[in-house]
């Protein structure tokens, strides 16, 4: 149930542009860390005093430091996940290109239909499967295309020593292509565990409580404006880069487009 709610929230968020995500989160944190503390201070039990201000100052630095370290760690993790997925996509496209190059140089006219199916397979990755990666799924059509290609590759019969040597490389490369697709689909589900978001929320609620301890003053007024804007900006960056195949900043199939153009013009 919680996972479905989390997925529904992030699916809604990733339909927005990066600028919209930034503004939504800044507005949220301004409300949470600036507006709500001021409203709570009107309740007698939360009315700030000199003692509460001193307590707030003692706690504020520690909570901000811990929150900053946590967000920095998660940003680094999200960026690492994003770069890893980009690398997997580039490697997969490169392996398909190498497989097509080997088939071209095999020197057998019967290979032409397999190359045509491999070209169709690459287009299916881009046209049929890429959108499904947002859901962490692969395309059945793409899978069946590869199954057909794999069977035909296994049925190739070399007629010379040169072809026998190349056939070994073709089988090895086809296995690498299959493994690359499986890795890409598996990494479509990569994201930060929900527990980290819970911890961030707890830290923000702690800051909400601390901000209610401060007596109103010009310096605190300015500080309570800077803090939520900064937090909103940092966490929006974290959200934008968290799930590699979702949102405006998602991993694009550019590497596949380049290989598709290369295969179109490859003759030998």
Secondary structure as UniProt FT lines:
FT   HELIX           2..13
FT   TURN            14..15
FT   HELIX           18..30
FT   HELIX           31..35
FT   HELIX           36..40
FT   TURN            41..42
FT   HELIX           44..46
FT   HELIX           50..105
FT   HELIX           109..111
FT   HELIX           112..124
FT   HELIX           125..129
FT   HELIX           131..135
FT   HELIX           140..154
FT   HELIX           161..187
FT   TURN            188..189
FT   HELIX           194..211
FT   TURN            212..213
FT   HELIX           218..242
FT   TURN            244..245
FT   TURN            248..249
FT   HELIX           254..265
//
